[in-house]
Every structure is written in C-alpha cells, then in structure tokens.
Amino acid sequence: MKESIDERVKLFAKPASSVKHSGKIVRTISRSDIVKLNLEIDKKIRQNARERRVSFEEAKGVIVKD
C-alpha cells in the first residue's frame, strides 16, 4: 500500500519543544481578575506611549553623525 505524502513528511518532522504537556488544570482565572490585569496592562501601555512621545519630541531636530 502506498503511503500518503503527509505520512512521509511526518517522518521528517521534529517537535518544536521538548515540554511534555498534561491535561491537568493548574489554576483558573476569574473574569474579574482578567479585567484587573487588563487595566494594569493598559496603564503601562499608555505610560509607554507618553514616554515615547516625549522621547520623540526631545530627539526632534537632533542630527547624529558618525
């Protein structure tokens, strides 16, 4: 019986990770915790955006030569 191309290609495949996964649930995260985390992340994203704008303003007009 002739094997399919998929079966032949699978012989060359290598796992992307050596981690052995299990079906065990370690922790569940409530929806309210996710909302809190998202708010904290949002604060940090906004702070990064403010710092980036300030950095751009400070660097505006600066010419760097080798």
GIHU-V260567 format. One record per residue. RES is the residue in three letters. SS is DSSP state (H for helix, E for strand, - for the rest). PHI is phi in whole degrees, 0 to 359 (none if undefined). OMEGA is omega in degrees with one decimal (none if undefined). Layout:
res=<RES/RES>
ss=<SS/SS>
phi=<PHI/PHI>
omega=<OMEGA/OMEGA>
This chain:
res=<MET/LYS/GLU/SER/ILE/ASP/GLU/ARG/VAL/LYS/LEU/PHE/ALA/LYS/PRO/ALA/SER/SER/VAL/LYS/HIS/SER/GLY/LYS/ILE/VAL/ARG/THR/ILE/SER/ARG/SER/ASP/ILE/VAL/LYS/LEU/ASN/LEU/GLU/ILE/ASP/LYS/LYS/ILE/ARG/GLN/ASN/ALA/ARG/GLU/ARG/ARG/VAL/SER/PHE/GLU/GLU/ALA/LYS/GLY/VAL/ILE/VAL/LYS/ASP>
ss=<-/-/-/-/H/H/H/H/H/H/-/-/-/-/-/-/-/-/-/-/-/-/-/-/-/-/-/-/-/-/H/H/H/H/H/H/H/H/H/H/H/H/H/H/H/H/H/H/H/H/H/H/H/H/H/H/H/H/H/-/-/-/-/-/-/->
phi=<none/277/277/285/298/300/295/290/291/301/296/270/291/237/294/285/212/265/291/266/268/231/273/290/273/275/207/249/245/286/297/294/294/296/297/299/299/298/294/295/296/299/300/291/296/295/296/299/296/298/296/295/298/298/298/297/296/294/273/298/84/275/249/254/246/284>
omega=<-178.4/179.8/-177.7/178.5/178.5/-179.5/179.1/-179.8/180.0/178.9/-179.3/-175.0/176.2/178.7/-179.9/-178.3/177.6/-178.7/176.0/-177.5/175.6/179.5/-177.0/177.8/-176.5/-177.3/172.8/-178.4/-178.1/-179.9/-179.8/176.8/178.3/178.6/178.5/179.1/179.6/178.3/178.4/178.8/179.8/177.6/-178.3/177.5/178.9/178.0/177.5/179.4/177.9/-179.5/179.0/178.6/179.3/179.4/178.1/-179.9/179.6/-176.4/-178.1/178.1/178.8/179.0/-179.3/179.2/177.1/none>
